[in-house]
């Protein structure tokens, strides 16, 4: 299953820390055909300060029956 994790680092650092729970995208793929899509949404309250760095890390869960995925990721993050 494809998962997305948010990591943050202070402005003066390159050390990223995991924030919140991973977002597991659905559907979970047993095999992937061209044009397949997965999606998910989760509400998180992650504190950030001006200048903080935000990184989205996309990976497969250990239980995934597929070994690798090639493609594109798009995400929307609302910072208030």
C-alpha positions as CSV (number, residue, x, y, z in Angstrom):
1,X,0.0,0.0,0.0
2,X,1.2,3.5,-0.8
3,X,1.7,5.8,2.2
4,X,2.7,9.4,2.6
5,X,4.4,10.8,5.6
6,X,5.0,14.5,6.5
7,X,8.4,15.5,8.0
8,X,9.5,19.0,9.1
9,X,12.8,20.6,9.9
10,X,13.5,24.0,11.5
11,X,14.8,26.7,9.1
12,X,18.4,26.4,10.1
13,X,18.5,22.6,10.1
14,X,18.5,19.7,7.6
15,X,17.4,17.2,10.3
16,X,13.8,16.2,9.5
17,X,11.4,14.8,12.1
18,X,8.3,12.7,11.3
19,X,5.0,14.5,12.1
20,X,1.7,12.8,12.7
21,X,0.5,9.4,11.4
22,X,1.2,8.1,7.9
23,X,-1.6,8.6,5.3
24,X,-2.4,5.2,3.7
25,X,-3.7,5.7,0.2
26,X,-6.6,3.7,-1.1
27,X,-7.1,1.4,-2.8
28,X,-4.2,-0.9,-1.8
29,X,-2.8,-2.3,-5.0
30,X,-2.1,-6.0,-5.6
31,X,-0.9,-5.0,-9.1
32,X,-0.8,-1.6,-10.8
33,X,-2.0,-0.9,-14.3
34,X,-1.1,2.3,-16.3
35,X,-3.4,5.1,-15.2
36,X,-4.1,3.6,-11.7
37,X,-4.7,6.2,-9.0
38,X,-4.9,6.2,-5.2
39,X,-6.0,8.9,-2.9
40,X,-6.5,9.7,0.8
41,X,-7.2,12.6,3.2
42,X,-6.4,13.0,6.8
43,X,-6.7,16.0,9.1
44,X,-3.5,16.9,11.0
45,X,-2.6,19.7,13.3
46,X,1.1,20.1,12.8
47,X,2.8,23.2,14.2
48,X,5.1,25.1,11.8
49,X,6.9,28.4,12.0
50,X,8.0,30.8,9.3
51,X,10.9,29.3,7.4
52,X,10.3,25.7,8.5
53,X,11.0,23.1,5.8
54,X,8.2,20.6,5.0
55,X,9.0,17.3,3.2
56,X,6.5,14.7,1.9
57,X,7.9,11.2,2.0
58,X,6.1,8.6,-0.2
59,X,6.8,4.9,0.2
60,X,5.3,1.5,0.2
61,X,4.3,-0.3,3.4
62,X,6.2,-3.5,4.3
63,X,3.0,-5.5,3.6
64,X,2.7,-4.3,0.0
65,X,2.6,-7.1,-2.6
66,X,4.3,-4.7,-5.1
67,X,8.0,-4.0,-5.0
68,X,8.1,-0.6,-6.6
69,X,6.0,2.2,-8.1
70,X,6.9,4.8,-10.6
71,X,4.7,7.9,-11.0
72,X,3.8,11.3,-9.8
73,X,2.5,12.5,-6.4
74,X,0.3,15.6,-5.9
75,X,-0.6,16.9,-2.5
76,X,-2.4,19.9,-1.0
77,X,-1.3,21.2,2.4
78,X,-3.3,24.0,4.1
79,X,-1.2,26.1,6.4
80,X,-3.2,28.5,8.6
